[in-house]
Amino acid sequence: MSISINWEKVKTYAVSIAVPLVLGAIVGLLTSGSMDYAMLEKPPLAPPSLLFPIAWSILYALMGISHGMLKAADLSDGTTEGVYYGQLVVNLLWPVFFFVLKWRLFAFIWIVVLDILVITMAVRFYRRDRLAGLLQLPYIAWVLFASYLNLGIYLLN
C-alpha cells in the first residue's frame, strides 16, 4: 500500500494556516508595547491577559484550516475570499484602535463590524463545506465575547 501525498494541498493548507497566524503575531508584536489591559477597569467575566494570545492562536489556526479546506477543494469564490480577507484585515486593525490609539468607542463600533463579517464568513464557509463553517463557531463566540469586553471597558473607563 502506497501513500500518495498531494503536495499542492499541503502547500494550500500551510499557506492558509500561516497567513492569519503570522499576521496575528506581527500585529501582536507591534501592539504589545501599548497593551494596557491590566490597568483597565474590566467588566465581569474578563479573562486574564495570558488567555488572549492562546485563544487567538487557536482561532487563527482554525480560521486557516477552514480557509485551506475550501481552497484545497476549490470551493471558494471571489465573494467568499473577499469576506475572509476583509474580516482578517478588520480583525488585525482592532488592536491598533483599541490599544495603540485608545479609541475604545471606535474600537467597539469596529468590532461590531467584525462580528458581522465573521458571521457572514462562517455562513459562507458552511454553505460550501459544513465542517469549514462549524470550525468558525469558536471564533464567532470569542469575537462576540470580545465585543462585550470592549464595550464594558469603554463604559467603565
RAWOBEL-V85227 format. One record per residue. PHI is phi in whole degrees, 0 to 359 (NA if undefined). OMEGA is omega as a letter, one per 40 degrees, with the letter a starting at -180 (none if undefined). D_LAST is the distance of its C-alpha to the last C-alpha in Angstrom with 2 decimals. Layout:
[[PHI	OMEGA	D_LAST] [PHI	OMEGA	D_LAST]]
This chain:
[[NA	a	63.71] [251	i	61.86] [261	i	58.11] [258	i	57.24] [256	i	53.89] [272	a	52.61] [293	i	51.10] [294	i	49.73] [291	i	47.64] [300	i	46.54] [297	i	45.50] [301	i	43.68] [296	a	41.66] [300	i	41.01] [294	a	39.71] [299	i	37.66] [280	a	35.96] [293	a	35.65] [303	a	34.02] [293	i	30.64] [295	a	30.70] [291	i	31.51] [297	i	29.15] [298	i	26.27] [295	i	27.25] [297	i	27.47] [298	i	24.00] [301	i	22.73] [293	a	24.63] [292	a	23.57] [260	a	19.82] [301	i	20.04] [289	a	19.68] [255	a	16.26] [293	i	14.81] [239	a	11.79] [306	a	11.27] [295	a	12.52] [273	a	10.09] [273	i	6.87] [287	a	6.20] [238	i	8.39] [286	i	10.33] [304	i	13.98] [77	i	16.42] [295	a	14.26] [280	i	17.10] [292	a	17.63] [299	i	17.36] [301	a	21.18] [290	a	21.54] [298	i	20.20] [295	i	23.14] [292	a	25.58] [299	a	24.43] [294	i	24.35] [297	i	27.76] [295	a	29.23] [294	i	27.84] [296	i	29.07] [295	i	32.42] [297	i	32.74] [302	a	31.90] [294	i	34.62] [298	i	37.09] [300	i	36.78] [297	i	37.19] [299	i	40.10] [300	a	41.73] [292	a	41.85] [296	a	43.00] [296	a	45.63] [265	a	47.07] [56	a	46.93] [254	a	44.87] [268	i	42.23] [225	a	42.56] [300	a	41.00] [293	i	38.47] [297	i	37.36] [298	i	37.10] [298	i	35.09] [295	a	32.59] [300	a	32.45] [288	i	31.90] [296	i	29.63] [294	i	27.18] [294	i	27.49] [296	i	26.61] [300	i	23.61] [302	a	22.55] [289	i	23.09] [276	a	21.16] [306	a	17.91] [297	i	16.87] [295	i	17.81] [294	a	15.49] [283	a	12.49] [265	a	13.20] [283	a	15.65] [275	i	14.69] [61	i	10.88] [272	a	11.57] [297	i	9.08] [292	i	10.71] [300	i	14.05] [298	i	13.74] [295	i	13.36] [300	i	16.44] [298	a	18.10] [287	i	17.78] [294	i	19.28] [299	i	22.12] [298	i	22.39] [307	a	22.67] [297	a	25.54] [295	a	27.20] [294	i	27.13] [296	i	28.64] [300	i	31.15] [299	a	32.05] [299	i	32.57] [295	i	34.78] [297	i	36.79] [299	a	37.22] [301	a	38.28] [294	a	40.86] [262	i	42.42] [206	a	42.19] [307	a	40.95] [296	i	39.85] [301	i	37.99] [288	a	35.92] [296	i	35.44] [295	i	34.18] [268	i	31.14] [301	i	30.05] [298	i	27.87] [295	i	26.20] [302	a	25.57] [300	a	24.15] [292	a	21.86] [291	i	20.55] [295	i	19.95] [296	i	18.09] [297	i	16.04] [296	i	15.31] [301	i	14.05] [298	a	11.80] [301	a	10.55] [296	i	9.97] [299	i	8.42] [294	i	5.84] [301	a	5.44] [292	a	5.66] [275	a	3.78] [242	none	0.00]]
